[in-house]
Amino acid sequence: MGLFRKAAPSKDIARDRLKMILVTDRMDSSAHVLEMMKNELLIVLQKYLHIDEDDFDLQIHQQGHDGVDEQARLKADIPIISVKRR
C-alpha cells in the first residue's frame, strides 16, 4: 500500500523531471504525447489485468554514456493487482 515507502528527495525528483524534459525535447515530443501514450497503454493492459492506475509510471530515459550511443528507452512501472479471468 506504500504506507512505509520513503519519498524521493526533491532534488532527485527535479533531476528526473529535467531529464524527462530533455529527452522528450530531443525526441520532438511533449509531456502531452507521453500522457496520451500512458492512457492508451492503460486501455490495452486493462483488457487483461487489474492495474493500480495511481502507481502506473511511464518514463523515457536516455541510455548511453558520455553522449556515445545514446538511445531513448521507454520504461514502464505497472503495478498489477490481478489477472482478469476470461
Buried (B, 14 or more C-beta within 10 A) or exposed (E): EEEEEEEEEEEEEEEEEEBBEEBBEEEEBEEEEBEEBBEEBBEEBEEEBEBEBEEBEBBBEBEEEEEEEEEBEEEEEBBEEEEEEE
